[in-house]
């Protein structure tokens, strides 16, 4: 029997905190691993529209996915700062 993924469980408190701090945010984009219960819970409990960005199985190599570039760009900015560099 597979164990539940702990990283997916962390999405609930993060989205709740997001809604508490920034009440005007309505669209949220998430990776394909978050499809299912997170979408239903966010809609009912937080009134957030979680859109899942999935990668097609037939694609090979690098493909730009919708809205995914925003996350990748942010990670690139963060890694450029010396204090956040991994050693």
C-alpha positions in Angstrom: 0.0 0.0 0.0 1.6 3.3 -1.0 2.1 5.9 1.6 0.6 9.4 1.2 3.0 12.1 -0.1 3.9 14.5 2.6 4.7 17.4 0.2 1.1 17.3 -1.1 -0.3 17.5 2.4 1.7 20.7 2.9 -0.3 22.5 0.3 -3.3 22.9 2.6 -1.7 25.0 5.2 0.2 27.0 2.6 -3.0 27.8 0.7 -4.8 28.7 3.9 -2.0 31.1 4.9 -2.0 32.5 1.4 -5.8 33.2 1.6 -5.4 34.8 5.1 -2.5 37.1 4.1 -3.6 38.0 0.5 -7.4 37.8 0.3 -7.5 39.2 -3.3 -5.7 36.3 -4.9 -8.1 34.0 -6.7 -6.3 32.0 -9.3 -3.6 29.5 -8.2 -1.6 27.3 -10.5 -0.3 23.9 -9.3 1.7 21.0 -10.6 -0.1 17.9 -11.8 0.8 16.1 -8.5 -1.8 18.3 -6.7 -4.8 17.3 -8.8 -7.8 15.9 -7.1 -8.7 16.6 -3.5 -6.7 19.8 -3.2 -8.8 21.5 -5.9 -12.0 20.5 -4.3 -10.9 21.6 -0.8 -9.5 24.9 -2.0 -12.8 25.7 -3.8 -15.0 24.8 -0.9 -12.9 26.0 2.1 -11.0 28.9 0.7 -12.9 30.0 -2.4 -9.7 29.6 -4.5 -9.6 28.3 -8.1 -6.7 25.9 -8.3 -5.7 25.3 -11.9 -3.6 22.2 -12.6 -0.9 22.6 -15.2 -0.2 19.1 -16.6 2.6 17.9 -18.9 1.4 15.7 -21.8 2.8 12.1 -21.7 3.6 12.3 -25.4 6.1 15.2 -25.1 9.8 14.6 -25.1 12.5 17.0 -24.1 12.0 20.6 -22.9 8.6 22.0 -23.4 7.3 25.3 -22.0 4.2 24.7 -20.0 1.6 27.4 -19.4 2.4 29.5 -16.3 5.2 27.2 -15.3 7.8 29.7 -16.6 6.8 32.1 -13.7 7.9 29.5 -11.2 11.1 28.7 -13.0 12.0 32.4 -13.4 11.4 33.0 -9.6 13.6 30.0 -8.7 16.3 31.4 -11.0 16.1 34.8 -9.3 16.3 33.2 -5.8 19.4 31.1 -6.7 21.3 34.2 -7.8 21.4 35.5 -4.3 24.6 34.3 -2.5 22.9 33.7 0.9 20.4 31.4 -0.7 23.0 29.4 -2.7 23.2 25.7 -1.9 26.5 24.3 -0.8 
